[in-house]
Amino acid sequence: MAKKKKAKKVKIQKKAKISKIKIKAKSELKVLNKKTTNLSSDEKPEIKKIKKQPNEKRVYNIKDYVVYAKHGVGKITAIEKATIGEIEIQFYKIFVEKEKLTLTVPINQQSKLRHISSINQINKCVSILKTKPKIKRTMWSRRAQEYDQKINSGKIYELAEVVKDLNKNTDIIADQSYSERQLFEKAYERLKSEFEAVLKVSPEDVQKKMDKALGRTASLESTE
């Protein structure tokens, strides 16, 4: 009997030992799996996205008239492609008649372009030209800088304001310096070119329309 009890006790101890070994093995396996998972995630190669050249939807077509802020009205003569640094770039070819200049403007830089104005915007410009010039007491050098910024802003209303403020044939501004005339003529011609493109009339008719709004017609007639 003693032998049987002893054998049974040994058997129970063996089972308990085996059970402990299994539990320990399972626990170690879980730890190992966790480490392996972390290691595999850490060792995953970082996927770097290739930076593509920012692009904008093309909204202009060949023969469209557009305004480029620093040069004024131009006509799109072509839409071409070129490869620069293994990157294919599309760009507009824009001919600026007044300056006899051809611009190359990448399509992804369309923020520098705008459509020519609407008839309503042209009429608003005419209304601006009819108002009285604003007289500023600041130094001419500072005013000249402000006028130049407005001219090159590409905004037609600001352009009209410069023409109106520097119009020499008014009762307020009797004479102009050379630099004043230069700025006036630059703004006047740029505004005139947009009037021509929108209204689709001759340069002579546009000039008459603008001069009438500025009160230049009466001044010129009185001198004849």
Stockholm file with secondary structure:
# STOCKHOLM 1.0

chainA/1-224         MAKKKKAKKVKIQKKAKISKIKIKAKSELKVLNKKTTNLSSDEKPEIKKIKKQPNEKRVYNIKDYVVYAKHGVGKITAIEKATIGEIEIQFYKIFVEKEKLTLTVPINQQSKLRHISSINQINKCVSILKTKPKIKRTMWSRRAQEYDQKINSGKIYELAEVVKDLNKNTDIIADQSYSERQLFEKAYERLKSEFEAVLKVSPEDVQKKMDKALGRTASLESTE
#=GR chainA/1-224 SS CHHHHHHHHHHHHHHHHHHHHHHHHHHHHHHHHHHHHHHHHHTSCCCCCCCCCCCCCCCCCTTCEEEETTTEEEEEEEEEEEEETTEEEEEEEEEEGGGTEEEEEEGGGGGGEEECCCHHHHHHHHHHHHSCCCCCCSCHHHHHHHHHHHHTTCCHHHHHHHHHHTCSSSSSCCCCCHHHHHHHHHHHHHHHHHHHHHHCCCHHHHHHHHHHHHTHHHHHHHHC
#=GC SS_cons         CHHHHHHHHHHHHHHHHHHHHHHHHHHHHHHHHHHHHHHHHHTSCCCCCCCCCCCCCCCCCTTCEEEETTTEEEEEEEEEEEEETTEEEEEEEEEEGGGTEEEEEEGGGGGGEEECCCHHHHHHHHHHHHSCCCCCCSCHHHHHHHHHHHHTTCCHHHHHHHHHHTCSSSSSCCCCCHHHHHHHHHHHHHHHHHHHHHHCCCHHHHHHHHHHHHTHHHHHHHHC
//
